[in-house]
Amino acid sequence: MFNAASVLASLGRMARTSELKRLGVSERELTRAVRQGEVVRSRQGVYALPDEDPGILHAAEHGGVLGCAAAAVLHGLWVLHVPKERHIWLGVNGTARGRSDSCRIHWDAGHVEVGVLPPVRNTLLQLAVCADEETFFAALESALRQALVHVRDLAWLRLRLPAARRWLVDFARSDADSGLESLVRLRLHRLGISVRTQVTIDGLGEVDFVVGTRLIIEADGKENHDGTKRHKDLRRDAVAAALGYRTLRFDYDLIVHDWPIVEAAILAALSTL
């Protein structure tokens, strides 16, 4: 007889009774493990380890799996905003269990497997329906960057997107190093400003954006705040100036929370070049 907790740990996810039985776990062992607190029963016939993500347990209680922004985060995508409300994917033929007034249900195409996140393309579709276009776009470019979606996934996604969001699939690229870069490119596009991304400049190296011929824009993430990184950035900016470029550098808080200042700075710089 196999230990229920050990089998669940080896799977790395929750599982149905039928799957655990196939792997050698008996009904008696499951009853014992639940009584001892070694495993939990999220709903009839579905078991998990006690330290399972609360969102995943909550989704299983309702008959589905975690979806939308929370699933995107677990997939490793860059997500601008994660709502407090839990989103659950039931697939195309799922059955909601219990009260669902505390969560949002997604019924998009596919079939749910216990403990398995929705495919990345489904997660992106859910984001497109629930979130603003910037959150969706940044997550989409994050998925492209990590090769988590491919041409057939983009075709599947575009076909099912709201009409107003389809252009974002065509506009998306796979070279954005962070969601911040995705936000900057999208917002500048709305202003009618074209940028070149991930540009290599002789004597300087690679920069995030070049606008026109002489304006460099750098988007620094949350992690770029230590003294050593600050010194390297200042040196790069000085080298860029010596080469005839002007550099504008913006951090996470400026781009996400103070965009009007960023926009004004870029427009002012462009007016003088």
Secondary structure, DSSP 8 states (H G I E B T S, - for coil): ---HHHHHHHHTS-EEHHHHHHTT--HHHHHHHHHTTSSEEEETTEEE-TTS-HHHHHHHHTTSEE-HHHHHHHTT---S---SSEEEE--SS----S--TTEEEE--SS---TT----HHHHHHHHHHHS-HHHHHHHHHHHHHTT-S-HHHHHHHHHHS-GGGHHHHHH--S--SSHHHHHHHHHHHHTT---EEEEEETTTEEEEEEETTTEEEEEE-TTTTSHHHHHHHHHHHHHHHHTT-EEEEEEHHHHHH-HHHHHHHHHHHHHH-
